[in-house]
Structure formats: structure tokens, C-alpha cells
Amino acid sequence: MSVTGFKSYAVYLFIKNIHFANNSFNIMNHQNEIPMKDKLINSWNKKRVKRDGIKFLEIEKQFNTVEELTLLYSSYYIDNNNFYVNDIIEDEFNIYNKNKAELNNLEEHLTNDFKYVIIKCKENKISSSKLFIGKTSLPPIFKMNLSYNSLVILDDLFNIIKLNEKLKINNLEKMRWENVKLNMKGYKLIIQKFLDKKDWRKIVKNIIK
């Protein structure tokens, strides 16, 4: 397919409307199988005559593989799940570049984030498990402004989501919690290759020491 911006547009829709919506479609396992149905093509034909099409084309020229586009869009999605192509262009890819740099230096960023968790525990004279388990709201650790990269690793190590299977929270909080869980699972599928490079359990043990 010639470079038209359509692939960029298609990946954008599948990231927002399918991959992060229920995680049943793992885009990283179907990079060559993204459905291009008539409805999607018709939608694109309407957009490409407008400025939106030009913006998707600009993105595709810089990120021309599904893997690159997926990481780009997921970086913006975890920052704001209502993002649109305009936000990426206006931001000049800063959120993506910051996230990519963090993924390439995961150990350093996890170390900083987990040390911050330890400091907070000492200041409040509580165990880390108190930050991992919610009671009538989301677990406090999800309110500490840690990076999603660190949260994914910490969830793997401490089973944070599993520990909170029986949260007694109101309906609004339940919706937020379901979104958090979907985002965590969906984002992990995308960054798995970065996670596989290190022994995170050993790294966290060393931080605790």
C-alpha cells in the first residue's frame, strides 16, 4: 500500500476502539492482520480530504510500521485516552519521545519510582502493601503519579490488581478501576519486549536492601 496516511489512521482506531477497549484484540500479535473493512475505508475517504488526513499522513511518514505507530498511540493513550491526532502534532511527539526514552531506561525509572514509594511509606509509617490495596477507592499507588511503565512492572511483581479483586467501591470508582485494569493489561501487551530484558524481581529486591 502506498503511503497515504490510511495505515496511521487504521492503527489509531484499533488502538483506541479495540486494543485498549477489551484487550481481546492484541495488536502486537496481529501487525499484518489489521482488518480494513469497508466502513473504515469509507471513514478514511471522508477524512483524507480534510486536514485530519494530512496529519495522519505526516505521522505515517515518521512512523511507518504498525509497531512504531502502536507505541506512539499507546504513549498518548495512557496519558489521555481521549487524545486525537491533533494532540500529537501540536505536542510535536514530546510525550512519545519521553515515553520511549523511559522505556529504554526502565531500570533507572523504576528505581526512582520505587524509591519514591519507599520514602512515602516511611513518611507515613506504613507498609508498602497499604499503598497496593484499596478499601473504598482505588489503590493509593495508582494516585501517586508513577509512570505506567513502573506500574506495569510493580503489578507483575506484587499482583496489585489481583489483590484488589474485591474492592468495595461505588459505581463511579468501579468504572475508573475497570479502565485502569484494561489500560494496564493493554499497555503491557505493547511494551512486553521492553519488560523481558531485565530481572525485575532482583532489581526491586536490591532497591529494598
Steps between C-alpha positions, in 0.01 A plus 500: 500500500634842410553749778170682537452533874235225496714254697568766761126569523409129518749427781374805689142368490594147596713618792225719644190302410616138520839433659447713811124447504506132603848365417348209306673630187873520573629721224859388564407145396308612192725762345434372151135416556334830588155478342437768240125477467285706263376714786854592600599577142191716451579686819854559377383620160302772676786600728786506252346789306515702820799615704470193726615282213809716453585458869468122487721504191760709685502245782526205262804650328685497833355178645440262211472163676207378706733443797626860490151641459371282783761626745437858388125481551520300823735762645233762445215270601637431848554874542147589382266238356307772317801611298470572129747542216501878554637450852797302367588755233461797735709322764772439238526135619639606839290254704604216271869598508492523880332160529738337251800637692352364821443157346864495391605578860239303690726393785593858586139620490367204697772556760401865539129418517538218750733704721228764504252234613737393780548861613123551515462185705763619748350847522155359573634208706314240296594186311509503122201266496286788631572684176422194291157427646195724477199493730232739385697646209774408255828372648706805608793403277290588195465853635873558555583626150730206426566415137286233336823316420584471869141410591499213250821358650383546859170330421692204355710475814240564768172395332344838582197453276435151633525626859215738423255256343239567768513876531190644666466821304220707349396472137707797385811357662420159349500654153833668569644175636385300198666757273821481700506121470434509125768765449754305703436175314486663158813706557695202629427310177655787305818546707563132578824491301643772725392317815664171401850645504548517878461296819264748666455294817872509566517872424219580745658284770823695458310828533336381823842406643 
